[in-house]
């Protein structure tokens, strides 16, 4: 994602690309399905086959602590369902569930299936620069 507002502006919701109306597909993702309070996307970058993103749809929120308990319960159910769907669909050996938000501060998760034959098996994927990662679509 390029040409985004500053992180502080994004944190306040100014120009947040995850708050904007999201199409069914774009240069980054394909819509899988809307869940209770979030949306699951298959990422176009498939270096790790089955990589998905789960985006909170409730409102612009950066941290879990900003949610009401009931909202968090619904979002946690969505995350559970999304993880199980990826496990069923792609049968990875492991799955990393990451919550960063340091690029786009809007509550979302990356679901990264891991396979024993992937180049980074046994190591975190984030020690490799994006420019050095094999880009697979």
N, C-alpha and C positions, 0 to 999 in steps of 0.2 A: 504494500500500500504506500503510495507516494503522494506527496503534496498534501499531507494532513496538517491540520492546525497543531499548535504546540501541545505537548502532553498535558500541561496544566489546563489548557482550554478543552481538550478532549475529556479530561477528568470531570470537568463541569458539564459536559454534554454538548459543548459547542462543536458542531461539525462532526460528531461521532458517526462513523460509517456504519456502526452496528445498530444505531438508533434509527437511521434512515430506512425508508421502505426498501427492503431487500428483495431483489428479484429471485426467481426460481433458479437462475443460474447466471453466472458472470465469469470474468476471467479468473476468479479464485475458487469458486465453489459451485456445487450442484445441490439443490434442495433435495433432501431425503424425505423429511416429513416434519410437520409441526407437531409438537408434543403438548403437554399440559400448559406449560408456561415458558417454553423455549422452542427453538427450532434446530433440527439436526441437519448438517450439511456434509456432503462428501467433498473433501478438498480436491482441487485439480492436481495439486502436487502429490503424487503417489509414490514418492521415494520409499515410503513405508506403506505397503499395499493395505488399503482400507482406512487410511487416515481420514478422520472426520473432525468437525468442529461443532460444538453445542453452544448456542448463543441464547442468553436470557432475553426473553421478550417482555418481561413485566414493565420495565421502565428503564431509564438510564440509571444504572447502579454499577458501582465499581467493586464493592466488597460484599461478601456474604453478610457481614454484620449490619449492612444497610437494609436488609430484608426483614420483613415481619417473620416470625417463627413459621407461620402457615405457608408463606411464600417460599421459604427455604425448604420446607418439607416437600412441596410440590416440585421444586427445582431439583432436589435430591432424587426424587422418584424418576424424573426425566433423565437425569444423569445415569442412574442405575439402568434404566431401560435402554439408553443409548449404548452403554458399555456392553450390555448383554446382546444387543443387536449386532454390534461389530464382532463380538466373539463368535456368534452364530454364523454370520455371513462370511467371515474371512478366516476363521479358525487359526488365529495367531498362537504362537507359543506363549506370549505374554502381551499385556497391553499397558501402556503408560497413559495415565490420565493426568494432564497438566493444566494448571491454572496459573497463568503468568500475569498478563494484563499490562506489561511494561511497554508494549508497542501501542496497543489500543486499550485504554483503561475502561472497558465495559465488561461486565461479568460474562465470561465465556471460558470454555474448556477445549483443549485439544485432546483427541483420543488417538493415540499413536500405537497401532498394532506393531508388535515386535516379533521377529522370526529368527530362529537359531541361525539361519543362513544370511541374515542381513549384515552389512559391513560393520555396523556398530554394536552387534550383539554383545551383551555383557558390559556395555559402556553407555553413558548418556549420549543422546544424539546432539545435544546442545554444545558439545565441545568442538564441533565442526562448524566453520563459518557457512552461512547459507550459500555463498558463492562457490564453496568447495563441494557442496553436496550434489550428488547426481540428481538431476531433475527429471522425474518420470511422470508422464501424464497418462 
